[in-house]
Each structure stands twice: as structure tokens, then as C-alpha cells.
Amino acid sequence: MHEMNADRPLSVMVVEDSDDFRRVLCQYLRLRGFDPVLDAPDGQAAWERLQDEAVDLLITDINMPRMNGIELMRLAHQRHPGLPVVVVTGYQHELLRLDAPTVRAILIKPFKMPQLDAEIARIFQAGKAS
């Protein structure tokens, strides 16, 4: 469904410290046609993977152990400028600390999966228009 071009499906990395929520998100994204769907339990693990692997979309929590999502986004932006980010957080007050140029959407937990779909579709439609 979410394909930038017909050659290949979009890849995504999900960074979330809640194992259950991360598993559900990854399963859902695979069903929606993302491939590969990479995941990490915290920003540090995600950053290590992003050293070698590029993705089309980063979905990250903010409040995580070892490295938070804000630091991850800063590093990811330096290495992969323009990588679109969807922030998923349960803490609205954390958004005050958010000043990342690549954040394209913010979803407050708990959210419904169609909301995520709508944001992803909007992100990649906007990319096609430019």
C-alpha cells in the first residue's frame, strides 16, 4: 500500500521500549506492506543499526532507556538527512523538548492504527508532490 515507487516496498524502523507495543506495531506495518520492518528496544540499539542500514521511515518513542528518541532523531538526521520521523509518545509534555526538523507526525499513545496509516500516507504523498 505505502510504496514510493513500484520497484520496492518501503522500509521502516520501529524504536519502542515496550516489547508488546513494538511487536504489535511491527506486525501491523508488515501487514501494510513495509519490508523490511526493523525494530529496536531503545535509541542506542536503533542508532547502532542505522549505522549500516538505511530506512525510508523512522517511528520512535521519546522516553526510552540508554538513548532517548530526541537524541536518536538528532543523530539519525545527521547521518540520514531528510529521513521522515513519526514520533509516538505517551507523554505530551515531552513534545515541548521536541525540535527535530524531520518530525513529520506525532501520535499520542494510545492511538488507533488507522491514525498511523493516515499519517504515513500523508508523509509519502507529500514526498511525491515535491
Secondary structure in CASP SS format (residue, H / E / C, confidence):
PFRMAT SS
TARGET T0000
AUTHOR 0000-0000-0000
METHOD secondary structure of the structure
MODEL  1
M C 1.00
H C 1.00
E C 1.00
M C 1.00
N E 1.00
A C 1.00
D C 1.00
R E 1.00
P C 1.00
L C 1.00
S C 1.00
V E 1.00
M E 1.00
V E 1.00
V E 1.00
E C 1.00
D C 1.00
S C 1.00
D H 1.00
D H 1.00
F H 1.00
R H 1.00
R H 1.00
V H 1.00
L H 1.00
C H 1.00
Q H 1.00
Y H 1.00
L H 1.00
R H 1.00
L H 1.00
R C 1.00
G C 1.00
F C 1.00
D C 1.00
P C 1.00
V E 1.00
L E 1.00
D E 1.00
A E 1.00
P C 1.00
D C 1.00
G H 1.00
Q H 1.00
A H 1.00
A H 1.00
W H 1.00
E H 1.00
R H 1.00
L H 1.00
Q C 1.00
D C 1.00
E C 1.00
A C 1.00
V C 1.00
D C 1.00
L E 1.00
L E 1.00
I E 1.00
T E 1.00
D C 1.00
I C 1.00
N C 1.00
M C 1.00
P C 1.00
R C 1.00
M C 1.00
N C 1.00
G H 1.00
I H 1.00
E H 1.00
L H 1.00
M H 1.00
R H 1.00
L H 1.00
A H 1.00
H H 1.00
Q H 1.00
R H 1.00
H C 1.00
P C 1.00
G C 1.00
L C 1.00
P C 1.00
V E 1.00
V E 1.00
V E 1.00
V E 1.00
T E 1.00
G C 1.00
Y C 1.00
Q H 1.00
H H 1.00
E H 1.00
L H 1.00
L H 1.00
R H 1.00
L C 1.00
D C 1.00
A C 1.00
P C 1.00
T C 1.00
V E 1.00
R E 1.00
A E 1.00
I E 1.00
L E 1.00
I E 1.00
K C 1.00
P C 1.00
F C 1.00
K C 1.00
M H 1.00
P H 1.00
Q H 1.00
L H 1.00
D H 1.00
A H 1.00
E H 1.00
I H 1.00
A H 1.00
R H 1.00
I H 1.00
F H 1.00
Q H 1.00
A H 1.00
G H 1.00
K H 1.00
A H 1.00
S C 1.00
END
